[in-house]
Amino acid sequence: MSSILIVKLGAAGDVVRTTTILHIFKGWEIDWLVSEENKDLLPHSLLRNSFTDPDQIPEGSTYDTIVNLEDDAAITRRVFKKAKSADDFGLIIRHGEEVGYTDNSAEWFDMSLVSRYGLRKANELKLANRFSYQEILFRCLGHTFSGEQYILPNRLPTTDLKGDIAVAPFAGKRWPMKNWFYFDELIDLLSKDFRVNVLPQRPTMLEHCADISNHRLMICNDSLPMHLALGLGIPVVSFFTCTSPWEIYDYSLLTKLISPRLDEFFYQRRFVPDAVKSISVKAAYDATLRALVISDAQHVAVR
């Protein structure tokens, strides 16, 4: 049986969307190196092992393929000291300690932090790109993406947070300009006619996922809740104020609200108030009502 080591530790949303490549390697013995905080997001029934540290990889491990989707040189060195493969993909070690990426992964890594063209050109390529992460990754791996779904854990805990609309107003500290400004106003408007819940902090990722599953619609920034909702088949309205909307495959579920000033703030990590205010409350409210119609139509179809 063929074997593969997938190296994708984070971020959490990136781990979720990377689960689509498990469709390619169905029937293989699959090991995955993931961060401890994101481990619960993996479909462990499909994996042989899930490692949370390169030191957990048995010394001298051999795989048919190592797919390393991290852009971290230190992690890459540690992985390749423990494991080898006949067919590497992604970030690898060349000529001793030099880190580079394979030719067949260049379409993705040319747009990354470790791009051979430098960060400025990488961001220009990223802004010009119109293919989703899945389309690029499948193509790099020699396959055609045909809408393969995210694969989430098949069992979720029970939570008591239920309603029509789940809202996740925060996208974390790494990208401060991801955080759309008018969530409070939108929540006030929607609460007149719908049960709206702001997602609370939960002890586990799976409880967070379960909360989302108890709603008809998800509203959020470009962040983990967007990916979880897509994986659960729940319509999403999401704001794109500084990151690429084109990399996100919509699965006919995602309404993308794209900043008219996206080019100006694209992939910048500083905070500019104008960036987070560039999408109006009216645009968000109208998009939400349209997305709820989609949600209702899907519910009728399922029944």
N, C-alpha and C positions, 0 to 999 in steps of 0.2 A: 504494500500500500504506500502511495506517495505521501510525503510529509512536508509540512510548511511551518515556518515560524513567522508570525506577523508581529511587527514591532510598531505599535501605536499606543502611546501612553496617555496622551491628552491632546487637546482639551476635550472635555466630556462630549460636546457635540460632534467633534471630529471623530471620536471613537465610535459613536453611534452611526454616523454616516459611512464609516469604513466597514461596518458589518455587512454592507452589501456585497463585498468581495467574497464572502463565505459562499455565495451562490456559485461562484466560479470554482471553488475548491471543494465542492460537495463530494463527500466520500473520502477525502484525504484525512490523514492524521494531522490535526491542527493544534499548534501551540500558539499562545498569544502573550506577548509582554505588554502589560498595561499598568498604569499607576494604581496604587492601592485605592484611591478615592473613586476611580472609575471602574473598578473591577466588577461591581454589581451590575453594570450596564451590559455586560457581555452575555450572550446566550450559551451558558456553560454546557448545556446538553450537547452542543455541537463541537465542543473543544475537548482535546485530550488533556491539556494542561493550560492553566493561566498563571503566569509568573508576574510578580509585582516588583521584582528587582532582577537585574541581569545575573546576580550571584546565584539565583535560584535555578538558572539554566544548568543542567548537568555538564560538567567539564567534558569537552570533546564531543559534544552533541553534533550530529550531522543531519542535515535536512536536504530534501530535493530542492527546496526554494526557501530563501529568507527574503521576505518583503519588509523592508525597513522604511516606514513612512515618517519617521522622526527627522528633524533637521538639527538634532543635537549631536555634536561631535563626540562629547564625552560618553554619552549613552552608546553611540555607535561603536566606539572603541571597546567598551566593556562587553557588548554583545558579541562582537567578532573575536574576542579573546576566548569566549566560551563555546561558540558554535560556528560551524562551517556549512556551506551548501554548494551544490553543483551549479546553481543558477541564482545569483544574487540579483535583487531588484531594489532600487532606491539608493539611500545613502550607504556607502560602503567605505572600507579602508583600502587605500591603494599605496603600493610602494612603502610598506612598513606602517607609518603613522599618518600618512596623508589621507584626509577625508574628502571624498567626492561622491558624485552620484552616477548611476549607470546611464548609458545612452538611452535605453528604452524607457527610463523614467524622467527624461529631460523635460517633456512637455509640462509636467507638474513642478519639478524642482527648479526649472528656470524662473518660475514665479515665486520662489520661496526665499527665506532668509539666507540660505546658503547658495543662492543663484550664482552661477559663474559670471554673470553680467553685472553683479553688484545689486544692492538693494533698490536704488533708484530705478534702474531698468527693469528689475523684477516687478516693481509696483506698476510701472507703465504697461508691462505685458499683462499683469493681472487686471488692470482697468480695461484693457482692450479685449480680454478674453470673454467669449460668450458661451462657453461650454461648462456644464456642471462638473463638480468634483467627480461624480460617478462616471460620467461620460469620458473624462480625461483618464481616470484611473483604469477603467475597463480597457480603453484603447491602448494605454501603455502596457497593460498585461496581455495584450493580444486578443481581446474579446470585444464584443459590441454590447453596450449597455442598452437594455430593453425595458427599463422601468423596474428593475429588480428592487424589492422592498428592503428597508432596514429590517434587521432581525433583532428584536428585543427579547429579553427573558420571557419565557412563556407563562410564568406565574408571578402575579403581583399581589402584595398584601391588600387587605381591606382598609380603606380610610373613610372617614365620615364627612369629608369636605365635598359637598355636591352642589351643583348649580348649573346655570346655563353657560356662563362665560368664566373661564379662568384667565387671570391676568398675572404676568410676571414683569414688573416694571424695571427690573435691574438686570444688567448683563455682566456684572463683575467689574473689577478695577483695571483690568488689562487694557480695555478699550473704553475710556470714559465718554467718548463721543457716540458710543452705541446707544446710550440711554436717552431715549426720546423724552422730551420735557413735559408733555401735556397729559401724562397718564391720569393724574388726579381729576382733571376736568373730564376726560373721557369716561372714567369710572362713574363720576357723578351723573353724567348724561345717560349712560347705559343702565344705571341702577334704578332709574325711573320705571323701566319696563322689563328688566331681566334680573335674574339672580347672578350677581357678579362677585367672584371671590378672588382676592389677591392671594397667590400661592404662598403659604407660610414656609419657613425653614423646617426641614424634616431631618431626622437623624440619619436616614438612608436615602439613596438615590431611588430605590424601588418605591418607597412611600411617596416621594415626589412624583414619580411616574404614575402611581395609582391616583393621586389627586387629579392629575390632568385627565386621566381616563374617565373621571366622573363628571365631565363637562361636555357641552356640545361644541364649544369653540375655545380656541386658545388665542390670546393677544399678547405679543411679546416683542422684544427686540430680536435681532439676529443672535440667538443664544440657544443653550441646551433645551429649554422648554419647546422651542420651535421644532427641533429634531425629534424630541420625544412624541410630540403631538402627531407629527407626520408618520412616525413609526406606529402609532396607535390608530391611524386612519382618521384623525380628528382635524377638521378644517382649522387653518391658522391665518391670522393677520399679523404680519411682522414688519418691523421698521428697519430700513437700511439707510443709515445716515453716514457711515464711513467705511463699510465693508461691501464686498461684492455680492449683489443679488443674483448674479448670473451663475455663480458657483453652486447655488442651492437649487436642486431639482424639485419641482413643485408638486409632483405626484397628483396633479389636478386638485390639490387641497390648499395650496398656499397662495394667499394674496400678498403680494410684495408691495409695500408702500416705500417708494424710492425717493430719497431726497433730491430735489432739483439742483442741489449744490454738492452732489456726491463727488464729482470730479475734484472739487476744491479741497475736500477734507479726506480724500480716499486714503485709507490705511494709515492715518496719522494717529498717534497715541496721546497727543496733547488734548486739552479740553478747550473748545470754543463754543460759547453759548449759542451762537447763530446756527451751528451745525445741528444741535439737538432740538432746535425750534423750527427747523426748515420744513417740516411736514405738519399741516394744520390739523386741528381737532376735527373740523368738518370732514376732511378727507378720511380720517381714521374712523369717524362715526359712520359715514356712508359705506365705507368698505366693510365694516363690521356687520351692518344690516344685510349687505349682499352675501357675505360669507355665511350668515345664519340661514339664509334661504338655501344655500348649498347643503348645509348641515341637515336641515329638515328634509330635503329631497333625498339625501343619502339614507336617512333614518327610515323614510317610507319605503325605499327600495329594499333595504335589509329586511323589513317586516314582510 
